């Protein structure tokens, strides 16, 4: 079975622009934390081997 999950980030551009010019490291850290949390949630919902190597966020 294949499951596709699409996550839409509302206000993403405004949020990134509000961080100022030196923001890339903050964006990368937050995206990494979000990715880890999604992997934890999906792992609890679907135990067993799963492939979560690619999560795409819509802006």
C-alpha positions, 0 to 999 in steps of 0.5 A: 500500500502506498500512502501520500501525505501532503502538508501545506505550510500556511504563511511560510513565506511571511514567516521566513521573511520575518526572520531577517537576512541571516535566516537559512540556518533557522529555517533548516533547523525548524524543517528538520524538527518538523520532519523528525516529528512527522516521522515519529507520528507516522511510525506510531500510526504505521508500525513496521518498515516504512519509507519516509525519506521524502516529505514535500512541503507546499508553500 
